[in-house]
Amino acid sequence: MNRQEEVNVKFERIRKFMDQHNLSGILIKKQPNFSWITAGGLNMVGIATEMGVASVLITKSRCYVIANRIEAPRMRDEEVGELGFEIIDYEWFENKEIELVKKIVDGEVGSDFLVAGFRYVESDLNKLRYELTEAEIERYLYLGEKLSKSLESVLLFTKPGDVEAEIAGRISAELWKYRIDPTGFMVAADERARLYRHPIPTMKKIEKSVMVSVNARYKGLITTVTRMVYFGKIPDSFLKQYRQNVEIECVMIEKTKVGEKMNVPVLAAIEEYKRRGYPDEWKLHHQGGSMGYYARDIRVTPDCEEIIRKNQAFCWNPTISGTKSEDGFIATESGPVMITKPFVFPKIEIEINKTKFIRPDILVL
């Protein structure tokens, strides 16, 4: 599947959506949705912004990119030039985007952001992204390999005395070699992994251990991964807890089946926490959920009854105070396909209901 074929698949989904909702046009401006509809195009300048600097407008027979004269040349030359979009530009000092849309579309327009006079359809529109195309799966696996290798290669040379923020910086430098955006970090030295579920990097120095979680984005797609390192002789109790944590995640992955409700893996995890002697740990942190062009499209709760789609990406992140297990995967009709996985880290082999997993162990240095 080439890029044009992927875009055509998405046009078909959008136009079917338009028919179902009696819309004459769809205006897409948020960065995740722009990357989705353009098969990896980027309409952002700052990497942390959700709203893009250019928009896609789709009607029943045409497709446009609307941008001011600062952004239009790059959109044409580097993002969508070969994909059949008509570029419409306007002066940067005249905010004419909505006016242009109203001139083009004769009828009601749906949008993924709030606009007076347009119908806000983001919640329903988001669901069109959930089932990944073949090309998106290829990009995801590329991202997963580069992220896993970059993270693990940095951690392989981490040592006591290194600063949390410094580790995040080293990983960022590796990811930028592949034009991968590091969009989120949690780096927890020693007791911070036990005290906080979201330990953003600080200037704290490592003494005995470090846990690192990274969110990274490639052509719009985002995945997450966590790895742990221990320096010196690791306590048996700590290693046992970590491996139990990994087992819980494997149970969740095995329970993530196409056509099943999303809460099934979470409910299974709650029982696994209890069975291992940690009955309340699941209440201290969300357990993850579906992902794609957001780090989490849905944070799945025990009450969530959304249905798991074919080729939908997920990342579960069960935690026990002090440990965490987290690797992205794609739920396919033939079983899970791992997005991130261990490369240079030691490996654990686990089998759950005849599904075999190769998971990362703690790296002991």
N, C-alpha and C positions, 0 to 999 in steps of 0.2 A: 504494500500500500504506500503510494507516494503522498506527498503533502497535499496536492490538489484533490486526490481521491479521499483523503481524510476530511478535508474541508467540505467536500460535497456530501459526505455522510452526515456531517453536522448541520449543513444547510437543510437537508431532508428532515432531520429531527426538529429543527427550528420551525420550518414551514408547517409541519404536521401540528406542532404546538400552537402555531398561529391559528390554524383552522379550528382546533379544538377550543380555543379561547376567543374566537371571533375577533382577531386582531389583524390589522392591515400592515403592521410593521413591528419590529423589535429593535430597541436601542440598547446596546451593550457597551458599558463604559468601565466597569470594575475590572481591575487587572487580571484576576483569575479567569473571568469569563472571556476576556479578550484573548488571552493565551489559548484557551480551549477552542474557541471558534476559529482562530487563525492557525491552529496546529502548531503552537509554540511561539507565536509572535509576542513581542513585548511592547506594551503601550505605556511603560512607566519610565520615569527618570530616577526618582528616589526608590531604592529597593524595598523600603519599608512602607510604601504607600499602597492603599487598596484601590483608590480611584485613579484611573489612567489619565493620560494627557491626550488621548485620541479615542474615538468611539467607532463601533461598528453599527451600521444600520442595515437591517435586512428587511426587504419587502417581499411580496409574493413572487417577484420576477427579477429583482435586482439586489445588489449588495454594494455597500459603500463603506469607506473609512472617512470619517469627518475629523479634521484636525486643523489647528491654527497653522499659520505659515512658518512657525518655528519647527513644528513637528512633522508637517506634511512631507517634506523631502525625504526624511529618514523612513517614514512609514512606507513611502513608495519604493525607495531604493533597497531597504534592508529588511522590512517586515512582511509586506503583503504584495509586493510588486508583481509576482508571478501567479497570483491566486485569483485574479479576475475582479478584484475590488476596484471600484471607481473612487478615486481620491477627490474629496471636496475640501477645499481649504478656505479660511477666512482670516482676516487680520487679527494678530495676537491681542490687540487692544480693543477688539470688538467681540464680545461674547455672543456669537451668533449661532452656536451649535443647535440649540433647540428651535430657533427660528428656521434654520435650514431643514431640519427634520420635518417640521410642520408644512413646509412648502413641497417637500418630496412626497409625503404620505397623505393620501386622501382617505382618512379613516382613523380608527383608534390605534394608538401606539402603546405597546408594552415596554417597560424598561426595568433594568436591574438596579436602579437607584431612584430615589424619590424626586419626581419632577411634577410640578403643577400641570394638570391637564393630561398626564400620561397615567396608564395603569401600572402600578408597581407589582411585578410578577416574579421577583427574584426567588422566592421560596419554591415555586413550581419550576421555574427555569433551571434552578440548580440541579434538579434531578436528571436533566438531560446529560449532565457530565458524568454521571456515576458509572455507566458501562463503558469501559475503556475500549478504544479501537486497537487493532494490531500494532499500529505505529506508536500509539501512546504506551503500550506495554513495552515495546522496544526502548523507548526513551526512558521509561521508568527503570528498566533493568540496567541501562547505562548509568543512570543517576545512582542507583543502589550500589553498583560496583565501585564507582569512583568515590562515593561517600564512605563506604565501608573501608576501602583501602586507605583513604586519606586520614580518617579518624584513627584507625588502628596503627598506621605507620607513625603518626605523631605520638600516640600513647606508648608505643614500643620504646621510645627514647625519653619518656617523661621520668623525672627523678624527684626525690624529696627535696623540698625547697623551691620547686617551681610554683609559680603563682597561677591561680585559677584563670584569671583574665589572659595571662600569657599563653596558656594552653589553647584557649579559644582563638587567640590571634594566630597561632601556628596552624590550627586546623583551617581557619579562613584562608590563609595564604595557599594551602594545598588545594582547596576547593576552587579558588579563583583561577588556577591554572587551566581549569576545564570550563570556565564561565558558569560555574555553579554558585548561586547566591546562598551564603549561610544566613538563614533567616531567623534562627533562634538557637540559643545556647543555654544549657544548664550544666554547670561545673561545680561539683561539691567535693571539697577536700574534707576527709575525715568525718567529724561529727555532723557536718552540715548535711550529709546524705541522710542521716537519721532524723535531723530536726526539721528539714524542709522538703516538701514535695516538688517545689519549683525553685531550686537554688540557683538563681542567675549568678554569673561569674563575679567574684569580688577580688580583692587584692590579698586574700588569704593564701598562705603557703601550704603546700602539701607536706604532711608528716608521714602517715602510714598508708593512706588510701585515697583514691579519687574515683568519682563516678562522673561520666561525661555523656550528656545527651545533646544531639544536634538535629535541628530541622534544616533541611537544605532543599533548594529549588532549582530545577533545570527546565528551561522552556515552559515555565508555568507550573509544572508538576512538583509536588513537595512530598518528601518522605522523612521519616524520623528513625533514629537509631540510638541505642544506649550501650556503653561499654564500661567495665569496671577494672581497676588496677589496684593491686595490693603490693606493698613493699615489705620484704622480709617474710618471716614465717606467718602464714595466715591461720587464724584460729579455726579449729574444726567447726565450731558452732556457726561462724560467719559463712564459711564455705557451704555448709549444709543449708543454711537459710537461703543463700543465693541460688543454689541448685533447685530448691523447692520453688523458688520464685520463677525460675525458668520453666519448670514443669507446669506451673499454673498457666503461663503464657502458651505453652504448647497445647494444653487442653483447650484453651480459648481458640487458638488457630484451627485445631482439628474440628471444633464445633461450628466454625464459620463456613456454612455450606450454602451454595446458591439455592435460593427459594425459601430458605429458613428465615425466621425472624432474627433481627440483630441482637435482641436481648438474650437469646439462647446462650451464646458464649459468656455473657456477663453473669447470668444466673448459674452457669456451670462453674465459673470462677469463684463465686461466693461460696459454693459448696466445697471447692478445693481449698480455699483459705481456711475454712472451718475444719476440714479434715486434717489439715496440717498443724492445727493449733493456733491459727491467727484469725479468729472469727470476725474481728472488727476492722482489720487493716484495709479492707476494700472501701470502707466509708471515708478513709482519710485522703483519697485521691480518686479522680475519675479513672476509668479503666481503659480509655481510648475509644476507638471507633473507626468509622470509614474516613478515608482521606482521598486526595486527588489534587485539585488545584488550591485547596486549603489544607493546612496541616491536619485538621479534623473537619470534615464536612458535617459529621454528626458525632457528638459525644454521647455514646450509648449508655442509657440508664437501664435499671432493671425493668422499667415500664415501657421501654421503646419497642414498638412493634413494626418498625420499618422493615421491609423485606430486603434481603441480601441479593444484589443483582449479579448477573454473570459478568465476570471480568471486572469486578469492583475491588478497589484497593482498600486495605485496612491496616491499622496498626494498633494492637492492644499493648497496654503498658502497665501490667500489674506491678504493684510495689508492696514491699514489706519494709517497715522503717529501717533504712540503712541499705536496702538493695532494690534493684529494679531490673526488669527484663523487657526489651523492646526492639523489635525488628519489623519492618514493613513487609507486606505480602499482598498478593492478588488472589482473590477467591475465584477459582475457575471451576468448570463442571467436572474436571478430572482431579481436583484437589488444589491445595495452596501452592502458589509459586512465590518463593521468597524474593523480595526486592533487595533487602540488605541481608548480609550474612557474614559469618566470620571468614577472614582470609589468613591473617598472620596470628590471630588470637588462638589459644588452645580451644579445642572443640569438645562438646558433649553430645553423645548420641542418645536420643530419647525416642521411644516408640509409643504412640497413643492410638489405640484401636486400629493397628496395622499401618498407621501413617508414621513414617520415619522422619525424624528431624535431626539436623546437625546444627547445634546451637553454640554460641560462644560461652566459654567458661571465663572465670576471672583470670586475668593475666597477672601472674605473680612474678615480680622482679627482685 
